[in-house]
Amino acid sequence: MSIAHHPPEELLAAFAAGTLDAGEHLVVAVHASRCARCRSFVHAVEGLGGSALERTEPVAMSAGSFAAAMARIENSAAQKGVAVNPVPPDLDEAHLPAVLRSYQIGSRRWVAPGVSLNPIRLPDAGRSRAFLLRSGPGTRMLEHSHTGTELTCVIKGSFSHDGGRFGPGDFDFGDGEVDHQPIVGSEEPCLCVVAMTGDLKLNGFLGRLISPFVRL
């Protein structure tokens, strides 16, 4: 099935420029790894950036600055090496996009009935937190909005809300302007990668009642 929902162009441009928060960058990267259309846009923006650099007047570097910069890069690469992060046994590695396999993924914890998450350790502290969110078939989330932003890319399964149906590779964006009630497809569990700032704002009496117990 083709991808129907994409990040807005300004978000893709920020991704290409390397200015996104680490969690946001991860979710857009997962989407772009599956979406040829968005990869083409990102490459175009990167090309424009390269052209702009070529037109920039050169500035003389201080003696030894290039060697010092290369030494820092080499030292950083040597320290980081190739990440070997075993996937928690509660996750099926075959369904994880390659971009996720270099991240350290924590063990699953319960969030709400039918919903659990695995936290993702990000390389840099930022404003967002990232996690894998798993929901059982047919799960109906409580209607909610957000005090911050929520970037979501579907890895497996599907969910639907007023904005449409979201299947593998689809990207969804939520913030304080959006009220939605995702409903997971009945065919299989839904697994998504999510980057979130702020908290959920659960609507209705039941939402307010259980809100202290729901932490994403």
Secondary structure, 3 states (H helix, E strand, C coil): CCCCCCCCHHHHHHHHHCCCCHHHHHHHHHHHHHCHHHHHHHHHHHHHHHHHHHCCCCCCCCCCHHHHHHHHHHHHHHHHCCCCCCCCCCCCHHHCCHHHCCCEECCCEEEECCEEEEEEECCCCCCCEEEEEEECCCCECCCEEECCCEEEEEEECCEEECCEEECCCCEEEECCCCCECCEECCCCCEEEEEEECCCEEECHHHHHHHHHHCCC
